[in-house]
Amino acid sequence: MLEQNKKGFKIFIILLLAYMAVHVLYTKILLRFFDMPMQFSVMLQIISYLVLGSVGVVLFWNELKEGISLWKKHTGKTLGLFLVAYVLDILLSNLAFFPIMYLNPEYQSLNEHSVAELQGKFPALLLIIALGIMGPVAEEVVFRLAPISLTEKKSKRIIVVLVAAVLFMLVHMHAFTVEEFLYNLPHFVTGSVYGIVMVLSRNVTIPILLHIMNNLPAIVLATLYVMN
């Protein structure tokens, strides 16, 4: 079973809330109403991912080691769950993306625009590490490992998975509009798939690896495009 680490979880949640408070300050207030340069919000995002990801690894190191050991002990089962989750995530996320593509195919979220702002303005290796690796680690610890590992009853874990998926979607939204909601609906689907596969496998490394595979190629390709 996943190790109960309530003290580490509380510390991590405090850091998360502090990050969210500053994130809301920049993205929702300063950036929107005072025309602050987006680089401030972008730099904040990079720093928060590096800090939260590192703290998450330290606080939940035992759970991460346990997950790695499960790959060795149950290679076939773990690989099978990983592949099923990978395929489901792609299929269901694309289906969830249809509504916004139908209503407004030209719509671009502020979240995507902020990522585009990163290219060419920060070192490529920093972007790859922060957004491609540490970002997924931080988000999977917060939205999957911490809440699910602290929920003992299996019947309640599905509720936790869905609530965490909603929060995961809301974190990526930058406005409470129908278009922004529809644009970020795939994040809810992805969060649900990642949570369910973690409940079934009791292995946080699976959603972490899935998340890295989702983020890293896009960051690397965009960085290479700008460099060329």
Secondary structure, DSSP 8 states (H G I E B T S, - for coil): -----HHHHHHHHHHHHHHHHHHHIIIIIIHHHS---HHHHHHHHHHHHHHHHHHHHHHTHHHHHHHHHHHHHSHHHHHHHHHHHHHHHHHHHHHHHHHHHHH-TT---HHHHHHHHHTTTS-HHHHIIIIIIIHHHHHHIIIIIHHHHT---HHHHHHHHHHHHHHHHHHT-SS-SHHHHHHHHHHHHHHHHHHHHHHHH--THHHHHHHHHHHHHHHHHHHHHHH-
